[in-house]
Amino acid sequence: MVYPQQPTKEEVIYMSNIDRMVQYPVELFFIYPPNPCKSSEGIFDVLREAMAKLLVPYHFMAGRFKLNKKDGGRLDIACNRQGATFIAASTESTVHDLGDIFHNLNPALRQVLPAPLPDVEDIDGPLLMIQVTRFKCGGFAVGSRMSHSMLDGIAVVQFYRDFCSLARNNTVLHNPESNLRSLLKARNPPMVVFDHPEMCLPPSDPAAPPNQHGLDRSRTLTGVQAELVTKLFPFTPTMIEQLKKVAVDDGTVAKCTTFEVVVANFWLARTKTINFKPGEHSKILFSVNFRDRIKPSIPESFVGNAILSPCASVLAEELCKKPLSYCVTKVQEAMARVDNEYVRSAIDWLELHPTGLPAMGNNAVLLSTWWRFPFYEMDYGWGKPMFAGPPVPSGEGFALLVSNGTNDGGLNLMFCLPSRFLLAFHNHLYELINNPL
């Protein structure tokens, strides 16, 4: 266990309703090749000391969740200096043994991630776990597991930049202010003025309507248990430009971003692949940063979660007949909804429904966007990583857009689906590129 190197304030920090909704672990790992000019023998001591320094400005990461019985049993963060987990591991394997990480999702990569503590619920355990694994060749890996309630993607980037800066004997680059989470408190009384199909109640909640948003975790999208496979689907800059050309050619949309057209194309391909029942909607949720979309805007020093996942929803049989431009329009409309009033309404909805979750169900998929995060810039003093990103997603309702490791404008889609649908999905995903209409 690693503790803050200096005294820190012991306090209880408010968690927003959005923080509470995403109370699940997030994993991330970095693979570093051996540096011929610098031995990694001292890597454990360097990163352990840097982590102790890091836990001073990020003191809440050394705390624990705390049940606030005075406020309806909601969770807060107790900054109590109980520490964060640090694991030092060595292996006889080399970085080369991992193979082509970009194209082959090696399950062995999970071994560089810290495993959850046995018999300890996430609510009771450390909020941050770091594992440093040194390879026989001198390369190393840094894997982390933390609660999403602590940080969203933008805050995670700041966290790792500060970690790397301290490891290189520099100072922190940011001034994290965890108490700014109170900027996202619900109104009193709550005022829900929009429908929020991006959120739902778990089946265990007595107030949950039957089959809400298609959420039925007892079956798969196909109605039967199936062997799942996870694949990386690359999109080169040329492929993305072709999709944009297809999207704007019919004049429905004047322009679209890389994000909008890739999300729309994925949504359309998945809908065509999956056997939806008559009358079912196909839904896609995707993360939107609302730091500059609300009033007052969120300061750069904010650490917490300032994201919402709006939902685009269309009858599946209707969507399959529509052009890509239609899907792009629906994605743009969903993004445009995320303004100050919509965000405040969502926070108030969660105030009234404290067990609310992202509406990932049998007809809905959540696409999380990681590809623009500069994880490939993270340098602890031994150079930049050869691979950086999240591990393989393990469920049908979740997909990731991740970096391809270059700055060429391309990206990779990481998606898990039943193996018997793999070929059909692949064909639908690329059909507008290979055979533009």
Helices and strands as residue ranges (DSSP letters): E 11-13, H 17-21, E 25-32, H 43-54, G 59-62, E 64-68, G 69-71, E 74-79, E 85-90, G 95-98, G 107-112, E 128-134, E 140-147, H 153-167, G 178-184, E 199-200, G 212-214, E 228-235, H 237-249, H 258-273, E 281-286, E 288-289, E 307-308, E 311-315, H 316-319, H 324-336, H 340-352, E 357-358, E 364-369, G 375-377, E 387-389, E 398-402, E 411-418, G 419-421, H 422-434
